[in-house]
Amino acid sequence: MDAIATTGPTWSIEAIATSSGVELVVKVPSRGIELALPTSRAGARDFARGVLAAAGDATERTFPQPPIPEG
């Protein structure tokens, strides 16, 4: 498995308005990857909601809250 340098961002997502909707551009510079995903504005919003939900879920799993004592 290759190590990924952590001195800067390892990936990015950019939304670019187009005449037919939105183009989501995902870049992974450390791997030389760039992916353009054409979609509608509604599709871009759905994608953003999914990313936010996944990030929230990952945060909760990484930093679980201690139980709050009743009393």
C-alpha positions in Angstrom: 0.0 0.0 0.0 1.4 3.4 -0.9 1.6 6.1 1.7 -0.1 9.4 1.0 1.6 12.6 2.1 -0.5 14.5 4.6 1.1 18.0 4.3 -1.8 19.3 2.2 -5.2 18.3 0.8 -5.2 14.8 -0.6 -8.4 15.3 -2.6 -10.9 18.0 -3.6 -14.4 18.4 -5.0 -15.4 21.4 -7.1 -18.8 22.3 -8.5 -18.8 24.2 -11.8 -22.0 25.6 -13.2 -22.6 24.7 -16.9 -25.3 25.5 -19.4 -26.9 22.1 -18.8 -26.5 21.9 -15.0 -23.4 21.3 -12.9 -20.1 19.5 -13.4 -18.6 18.0 -10.2 -14.8 17.7 -10.5 -13.1 15.4 -8.2 -9.3 15.6 -8.0 -6.7 13.4 -6.2 -3.4 15.2 -7.0 -1.2 12.7 -5.3 -2.5 10.0 -7.7 -2.9 12.2 -10.8 -6.6 11.6 -10.9 -9.2 14.0 -12.1 -12.8 13.0 -12.7 -15.6 15.2 -14.1 -19.1 14.2 -13.4 -21.8 16.1 -15.3 -25.1 16.2 -13.4 -28.2 18.3 -12.8 -28.4 20.9 -10.0 -30.6 18.5 -8.1 -28.1 15.7 -8.6 -25.3 17.9 -7.3 -27.4 18.7 -4.2 -28.1 15.0 -3.6 -24.4 14.3 -3.9 -23.5 17.0 -1.4 -26.1 15.7 1.1 -24.6 12.2 0.8 -21.1 13.5 1.3 -22.2 15.5 4.4 -24.1 12.5 5.8 -21.1 10.2 5.3 -18.8 12.8 7.0 -21.1 13.1 10.0 -21.4 9.3 10.3 -17.6 9.0 10.1 -17.1 11.7 12.7 -19.5 10.0 15.1 -17.8 6.6 14.7 -14.3 8.2 15.1 -15.2 10.4 18.1 -18.0 8.6 20.0 -19.8 10.5 22.7 -19.5 9.2 26.3 -22.8 8.2 27.9 -24.5 11.1 29.8 -25.3 10.0 33.3 -28.9 10.3 34.4 -29.6 12.2 37.5 
